[in-house]
Amino acid sequence: MEELITISEVTRRFDVSTRTLRYYEQIGLLDSLRREGYAYRVYDEASCRRLSQILLLRKLRVSLKQVKTLLQSESVSQAITIFEKNISALNLEIASLTTVRDILSRFVHELREKTGVNLHTGLLSNPELLSALLPMQEKSKKEELSMEDLNLANANLTKLSDRDVRIVYLPPMTVAALHIMGNMAELEGAKHILKLITENDLKSRYPQMRHIGFNHPNGTEPDMSDHGYEVSVKLSDTFFDGLKSATIYPNKS
């Protein structure tokens, strides 16, 4: 005969409240049994296993609505969609928290390094700072915060400081990348990427195309023979679907 576990034993084993267990049962996530002649709920092995899965997903910050969908369906594609959506939301949250951290760090720097800075009439009374953060605040309430919102907020914040570097939050993207070494690395890299853009008409096909380049590494030799440059261009996620052939450009060293 299968062993049944009382609700008090379940709360101790899984460190969860009886109120939570009853709520999970109320919304259809969990089932309990009634033992004849016994006043309290009991749970079988299957229910305990289901509870363990629910608690794991909740610790991964999966919503109860998503938990219910995942546990009621064996669709792999549906699970991937839910997890990818949550990953995107977490990336945005991380980027948002990074912006908040940068602002607080700036407050600490100014309060420590600059004389005459007043917290109440200075840092906390800057209307431009409030307006810069307002889009993030309003969108976060609606859970519609986007990378564009973060970049806009960060651009506004950058205007308020004397930093020489502006941080731009880039979402995950598919790119064509090229790394070249030599004293003409920038020109060579740009030439190949431009050829890719032209041959595939990327400007008209992908108006949001992003072109990125940076030194890698900075050269130290007089003839710049050890200078490197990495260049990439953003592509559509479906760019390579159905592509019959592609030109591979070898690294120049």
Summary of the structure (lengths in Angstrom):
residues: 253
radius of gyration: 27.5
end to end distance: 72.8
largest distance: 90.8
contacts: 604
relative contact order: 0.07
helix: 51%
strand: 11%
